[in-house]
Amino acid sequence: TAKMYVGGRQARPDGGYSRPVWSPGGALLGHVGEGNRKDIRNAVEAAEKAAGWGRTSGHARAQIIYYVAENLAARAAEFAERLEAMTAADGTAEVEAAVRRLFTWAAWADKHDGAARGAPFRGLALALRQPVGVIGILASAGAPLLGLVSAVAPAVALGNRVVVVASEPFP
């Protein structure tokens, strides 16, 4: 059975089901675990237990996101090949954009200092130091990797924990 990543480890789906992932040409690319309500509850409980992430310094969060970006950049060709097999789009451009976005959010992870800032429109913008907590994210089907990075990186950079539900066509 295909597994999911929950609480820092791989876990079998509660229902024990998986579904195939097909390329646009009809080739079988692999299988993905089919989660249910219990799997989502388990993921949320695991994210709630990881409350220490929100107390981690901005510098440490930045270093971890830099590490993810560097590893994605080192394996860019592999990820681009997988994206191209799945979406028939330019995987190289999407991986490069995802790496740039990760580096950007790594740079911003320790820059939010909780001060009130002037906004380009009337009013003030307040940057809060404390994370919101556990955030549920639905991954975008438009650009599988870039959409995921664009949603997850800002939340993680600011100390939030995330539960991500994969997109239907590109899990």
C-alpha positions in Angstrom: 0.0 0.0 0.0 1.3 3.5 -0.9 2.0 5.5 2.3 1.5 9.0 3.4 3.9 11.2 5.4 2.4 12.0 8.8 4.2 13.2 11.9 7.7 12.8 10.5 7.2 9.2 9.4 5.5 7.2 6.7 2.0 5.9 7.6 -0.3 3.5 5.8 -3.7 5.0 5.0 -6.4 4.0 7.5 -8.6 2.5 4.8 -5.7 0.7 3.2 -6.6 2.0 -0.2 -4.4 3.5 -2.8 -5.0 4.9 -6.3 -2.9 5.0 -9.4 -1.3 8.1 -10.8 -1.3 8.3 -14.6 0.7 10.3 -17.1 -1.1 12.4 -19.8 -0.1 9.6 -22.2 -1.7 6.9 -20.1 1.4 5.4 -18.5 1.3 4.3 -14.9 3.6 6.6 -12.9 2.9 5.1 -9.4 0.3 4.9 -6.6 -0.7 7.3 -3.9 -2.3 6.5 -0.6 -6.0 7.3 -0.4 -6.6 9.1 2.9 -9.9 9.4 4.8 -11.2 11.5 7.8 -9.1 9.4 10.3 -5.9 10.1 8.3 -6.6 13.8 8.3 -7.3 13.7 12.1 -4.0 11.9 12.6 -2.2 14.5 10.5 -3.7 17.3 12.5 -2.9 15.7 15.8 0.7 15.1 14.7 0.9 18.8 13.6 -0.5 19.9 17.0 2.2 17.9 18.8 4.9 19.7 16.8 4.2 23.0 18.6 7.9 23.5 19.1 8.3 24.5 15.5 6.5 27.8 16.3 8.9 28.5 19.1 12.0 27.9 16.9 13.9 31.0 16.1 13.4 32.7 12.7 17.1 32.1 12.0 16.8 28.3 12.6 13.6 28.1 10.4 15.5 30.0 7.7 18.4 27.6 7.8 16.0 24.6 7.5 14.2 26.2 4.5 17.5 27.0 2.9 18.5 23.3 3.3 15.3 22.2 1.6 15.9 24.7 -1.3 19.5 23.5 -1.7 18.4 19.9 -1.8 15.7 20.6 -4.3 18.2 22.5 -6.5 20.6 19.5 -6.3 17.9 17.1 -7.5 16.3 19.6 -9.9 16.8 17.3 -13.0 15.0 14.4 -11.2 12.1 16.6 -10.1 11.8 18.2 -13.5 11.7 14.8 -15.2 8.9 13.6 -12.8 6.9 16.8 -13.4 7.2 16.5 -17.1 6.0 12.9 -17.0 3.0 13.9 -14.9 2.0 17.2 -16.5 3.6 17.3 -19.9 4.7 20.9 -19.1 8.1 22.4 -18.7 9.3 20.8 -15.4 12.7 22.6 -15.4 11.1 26.0 -15.3 8.7 25.0 -12.5 11.5 23.5 -10.4 13.7 26.6 -10.8 10.8 28.8 -9.8 10.1 26.6 -6.7 13.8 26.8 -5.7 13.7 30.6 -6.0 10.5 30.8 -4.0 12.0 28.6 -1.2 15.1 30.8 -1.1 13.0 33.9 -0.9 10.9 32.6 2.0 14.0 31.3 3.7 15.4 34.9 3.5 12.1 36.3 4.9 11.8 33.7 7.8 13.8 35.8 10.2 12.8 39.3 8.9 9.3 39.6 10.4 9.8 41.4 13.6 6.3 42.2 14.8 6.5 45.9 14.1 3.7 48.0 12.7 4.5 49.1 9.2 3.2 51.7 6.9 1.2 50.2 4.1 1.0 51.3 0.4 -2.7 52.1 1.0 -4.3 54.0 3.9 -3.8 52.3 7.2 -1.2 50.1 8.9 0.0 46.6 8.4 0.8 44.7 11.5 3.2 41.7 11.3 2.6 39.3 14.2 5.5 37.4 15.7 3.6 34.4 16.8 2.4 31.7 14.4 -1.2 31.0 13.9 -0.8 27.3 14.6 -1.9 24.4 12.4 -2.9 25.4 8.9 -4.7 23.2 6.4 -3.6 23.7 2.8 -5.1 22.3 -0.4 -2.3 21.9 -2.9 -2.9 23.6 -6.2 -3.5 21.5 -9.4 -2.2 24.3 -11.6 1.5 23.8 -11.0 2.1 20.8 -8.7 5.4 21.6 -7.2 5.4 25.4 -7.4 1.8 25.5 -6.1 2.8 23.4 -3.1 5.9 25.4 -2.4 4.0 28.7 -2.8 1.4 27.6 -0.2 3.6 25.8 2.3 6.8 27.9 2.4 5.2 31.1 3.7 3.3 29.3 6.4 6.4 27.3 7.5 8.7 30.3 7.4 6.6 32.1 9.9 6.4 29.2 12.3 3.1 27.5 11.4 2.6 23.8 11.1 0.8 22.6 8.0 -1.4 19.7 6.9 -1.4 19.5 3.1 -4.0 17.7 1.1 -2.6 16.7 -2.3 -4.2 17.9 -5.5 -6.5 15.4 -7.2 -4.8 15.2 -10.6 -1.2 15.5 -9.3 -0.8 13.9 -5.9 
